[in-house]
Amino acid sequence: MPYYIGDVIKESKKLVIRTPEDFKKTGIDVKIKTRVDGIDPKKGSLSLSDGTLLPYDVLVMATGAEAIRLDITGGDLEGVYVLRNLTDALKMKAYLNEKGCKKAVLIGAGYIGMEMCEALRNLGIEVKVMDILPRPAIRWDSEFTKMIVEELAKTQVEFRPETKPQAIEKGKDYRLKLQTSGGELDADLVLMGVGTKRSAVLAESMGLALGESGAIKVDFRQKTSREGVYAVGDCCEVFHKVAGRWVYFPLGDVANKQGRVAGQNIGGYPAEFPGIVGAQAFKVFNLEVAATGLTEEEAAKYGFQPVSAMIWGLPVGRPMAKGEKLGVKLVGDKTTGKLLGGQCIGEKGAVQRVSSLSVALWAGLSVDEVGYLDLPYAPPFGGAWDAIHIAAQSLKGKM
């Protein structure tokens, strides 16, 4: 959606996988603008907002998650947005086109905030991004986030750390004025990008068990605690193969896989979703930023003895290097020697390396094995000793 707002994707219809009409052609009746007001699991029926009762034999909870809208004065003013779905994107794009916005303030420096920095700068809008935390993309190592802040500065985006939003009011020279712990900020648009909360109210109302995260508890076949009821997507938990426990990890690719597994089981073709290793990535201007597995803090929380190593290598072979650098950080378990996680950042090659590390985590490889992975070698793509090899061998030396 940030790429649609920033005019990289020109047509909103490219973001729609299937329309209600497309579904109807395959015998699926989609009710839009219709809310489920209640569920009676004993009778097997739904109460809809249009007054009808809809019976069911099998129920799939796919209620997703909601973007968090901060409870501050002025949070509902025109020009204050969250970005969670296509409707949000369409409203924001229409507002930007109609109002001739010159300044934007982004509250929250997670990966959506980072992508939106680029989208709005592409439109020629002055951007400031703030966070209550000391650095953006807090899950990544501080050396890597320092590089992100430098990249923001190169593109005239001001980052304001440890800044708390307090209130929003109508402005004079600009449409809005944001009051913060660090002073006033003028804006024509304010985006609240401070995360999501799982939508599990209906699940609770019908007595479904919730996991430790507060999301719906499921098994590997996406079954909930009630017979005949499944849950998929951002409303439910997922098994983290590295952590060895159920977690909340709301990403679109995970939701798609869970949906397919639930559908196969409902259709009589038994299937299991084995889980995730926590791969994620985003782009901020000229930087690729990616991670997989566990951070040191997460690893310690889950009972491992984490050890880490960071190196600055090259995304290409040394003879072809033109000043690019690639940061690689690996985390391993001192007790077992297993790889637990990895992070990468650079102008190119970061996502490629994290993809390889994700496969290594999926296969349960040791740090020693990662240090000798058979990776494709050619100077345009990396050295004979790839940055992954060098990082793994550095980490092995600390274990």
Secondary structure, DSSP 8 states (H G I E B T S, - for coil): -HHHHTTSS--GGGG-S--HHHHHHTT-----S--EEEEETTTTEEEETTS-EEE-SSEEE---EEE-----BTTTSTTEE--SSHHHHHHHHHHHHHHT--EEEEE--SHHHHHHHHHHHHTT-EEEEE-SSSSSSTTS-HHHHHHHHHHHHHTTEEEE-S--EEEEEE-SSSSEEEEETTEEEEESEEEE-S-EEE--HHHHHTT--B-TTSSB---TT-B-SSTTEEE-GGGB-EEETTTTEEE----HHHHHHHHHHHHHHHTT-------B---EEEEETTEEEEEEE--HHHHHHTT--EEEEEEEE-SS-GGG-SS--EEEEEEEETTT-BEEEEEEEESSSHHHHHHHHHHHHHHT-BHHHHTT------TTT--SS-HHHHHHHHHHHH-
